[in-house]
Amino acid sequence: MAQLVKIQDYISRYEIDLTRYPTQFVRLKKVQWERIKHQWETGGELNQQWEHVDTTEDVVENEKSRFAFLKKFFSQKKQIIEEPATDEVVADDEFLDEETTLFFEPNIVYNPQTLEELKRMFMDQFFHFQMKWASSTLREKSYVDPKYMRDTLLRTLLQDLPDNYFVFYYPILRVKKAPIELEVIVITPVECVCITVVEEENQAVYVGGSERFWVKKVGKQDKKTLNPFIRLNRMETLVKQLFEQAGVDMPIRKVLLSRNGYFDYPGAVYGVQFIDKRKYAEWLQQIKRTVSPMKHMQIRAAQSILAIGQTTSFHRDIWSEQKKDDE
């Protein structure tokens, strides 16, 4: 599962330390999947007495004091940010004993008949945990709009892309004191993919050109729609500026995406992929083929965006009221 690094302006633990939390996330998923898979293969009851598994380690022996953790953290923080010559990210086990308030316990209500069915059930369960993981820290929590739990594109990106991919989902950045909402950004170990989603009516055809407005054909009706290149190019420009300021050397690829419609654009545009209903399945397979491990350049790229990410949602009155209702 790809890692949801930032969604809208919700608080994110990745903003605190992007060098540590990705490996914790991968470890937690691996440990719990192996447990439930073993139970299923050996005929055990899948819903019996699930242990609380710390998101930092599957087994914690001799829990250390908070003072010892803080001492270790400050004494070795400098070493973490230095890049190894291989440019590959290695899990830092020195920090795997941090306390956490989040646990993941699969709740399998019936026995699946195949391993693939078990995996799908597990992934759906883990998706809900991932939303909490991505919108909270040890001390703070955002209350995520329920619409994101039903967002099929977000679920597909997170469940189908590899663990070493970072996803920014409509992040809100603060640029010159003004909030700016981008769209979908996927940072792989080798490139940054900026995605503008063009999805309105089913079977719509978007006839494009260089003008400010395109024509959207739905049945026999023609409507004007704003040229999506305006949003896509703005996103690329801002990301490129952030990369340059942070010294990030990473190619940026642009994608116009429509899962339920079609693009009719004369010619080709350099550096832009048109992915519509005809090409979507093939494109999704292609984008997840990178086998490289996480890279420090990839982490620096993500950090450059997180650095100006706006985090306000857990201060909103609406979330405070919801919290009171939940209590």
Buried (B, 14 or more C-beta within 10 A) or exposed (E): BBBBBBBBBBBBBBBEBBBBBBBBBBBBBEBBBEBBBEBBEEEEEBBEEBEEBBBBBBEEEEEEEEEEBEEBBEEEEEEEEEEEEEBEBEBBEBBBBBEBEBBBEBEBEEBBEEEEEBBEBBBEBBBEBBBBBBBBBEEBBBBBBEEBEEBEBBBBBBBBBBBBBBBBBBBBBBEEEEEBEBBBBBBBBEBBBBBBBBEEBEEBBBBBBEEEEBBBBBEEEEEEBEBBBEBBBBBBEBBBEBBEEEEBEBEBBBBBBBBBBBBBBEEEBEEBBBBBBEBBEEBBEEBBEBEEBBBBBBBBBBBBBBEBBBBBBBEEEEBEEEEEEEE
